[in-house]
Amino acid sequence: MNAEASSERLLRPGIVVPFTLTAVIWGSTWLAIKDQLGGVSPSWSVAYRFVIAAIGMAVLAAVRGQSFRLNREGHVVAAIFGLTQFGLNFNLLYRAEQHVTSGLVAVLFGLLMLPNALLARIFLGQRVPFADLA
């Protein structure tokens, strides 16, 4: 497949629309973080954000008729994910934003997909799906 055909395939609505929505949503969160800091401690800002997100996700799951039940393994995974994302990732991110420009933090945070893909390959054996784009 030549480069032009690959480019056309990448510009399909099924790729462009989700990418654009993700970029807009993620881009706007950095503005919210910047405005959120200062009123309360960074940890409380993170807690408010996660509570609002949890309520939104619960409403969406209820509207879709999805179950909230998890087995034991699911609870362990959810606890680990919650502690690392809430306890470490976002608390450290909010604290960094007190000292570093929001735009720079956004760029660095966006680059996390690279080590995540590499670690998924090393620890989970998952292929990086670049070939799916061609």
QUIGIDA-V876661 format. One line per field, one symbol per residue. ss: DSSP state (A for helix, B for strand, O for the rest). burial: # if it has 24 or more other ideal C-beta (glycine too) atoms within 12 Angstrom, else .. Layout:
ss->???
burial->???
//
This chain:
ss->OOAAAAAAAAOOAAAAAAAAAAAAAAAAAAAAAAAABOOBOAAAAAAAAAAAAAAAAAAAAAAAOOOOOOOAAAAAAAAAAAAAAAAAAAAAAAAAOOOOOAAAAAAAAAOAAAAAAAAAAAAAOOOOAAAAAO
burial->............................##..##.##....#..##..##...................................#...##.##..#....#..##..#.........................
//
